[in-house]
Amino acid sequence: MEDTIRAFMSFLEVERNASTETIRNYQSDLRQLASFLRGADRASRAIRADHITTEDIRAYLHQLDRKGEKASSLARKLAAVRSFYRFLLREGSAQKNPAEDIRSPKLPKPLPRVLTKDDAGALMEFPEGRSTLSLRDRALLETLYSTGARVSEAIGINVGDLDETEGLVHLRGKGRKERVVPIGDVATRAIRAYRNGLEPKDGGRQLATPLFLNHRGGRLTTRSVARIVARYSGRLAGGAVSPHALRHSYATHLLDEGADLRSIQEMLGHASLSTTQKYTHLAGDRLAAVYDRAHPRARPAAHVMPRKDHKSS
């Protein structure tokens, strides 16, 4: 089975151009399945991919579930097995996909954390001083919140993608889809201050130069952005947030201020309106909480007992 796993990893890397993280996770998941099948009660049987049954995979997932594995982890492991067998079917190394009819565990759909407008404003102010890194971090935070860009889209922005005159920025999204979205004046001023503070370098003003640079002059990575956002947002009362929380906050604050759902969908780059509709639930919960706190008739006070009159009126 190890040979077929290696062939599948090569397929993911070369033909599917899968990320390093995906390849690493899938390889670990498949080797974990193989290790389970080599357990003491199965030692007499050679482990071959085309001999594995649906019952084997169910037993594997059941054991992981009993050990307390998260539903999201179980779903990924099952996806890895399904993808592995689709590859084997294509190569003619298996006759069926034993994982095809196994249902994925139901995943919880928690509402994303959203910053209040005051917290979002405070976060933008945390990078202080006029050092290159402080100016960069301020510009980065402003860009994430002003455009609702995914992290991968923000770090992919080049100098030539920003149109300060029109207040627009060109983003490259999932599936090589591209879109142009508005960017606010505050963000463009922060970017200008950052760019003006950079030491002149050969080609530094070329249109293809990455907008956000690391200390070595290369393009920022998603992990670097996550660390930057966590470092500053950790100073908020609610604790650190992920960069994606700024995207959620962007959409929710637009909705709070009356922006229509279709426009938000277009600016976020969502293929389906149903993906954008989760923000209506989020905004509804926020409005309900405000109502409950503020309106005198929102909820009856549990400790107030009705007065008993001795005489009827």
PyMOL commands that set and color helices and strands:
alter all, ss='L'
color gray80, all
select helices_A, chain A and resi 2-14+20-37+40-42+49-51+54-66+71-91+117-125+132-147+151-155+159-161+174-176+185-197+222-233+243-256+261-268+273-276+278-294
alter helices_A, ss='H'
color red, helices_A
select strands_A, chain A and resi 162-163+168-172+178-182
alter strands_A, ss='S'
color yellow, strands_A
deselect
rebuild
show_as cartoon
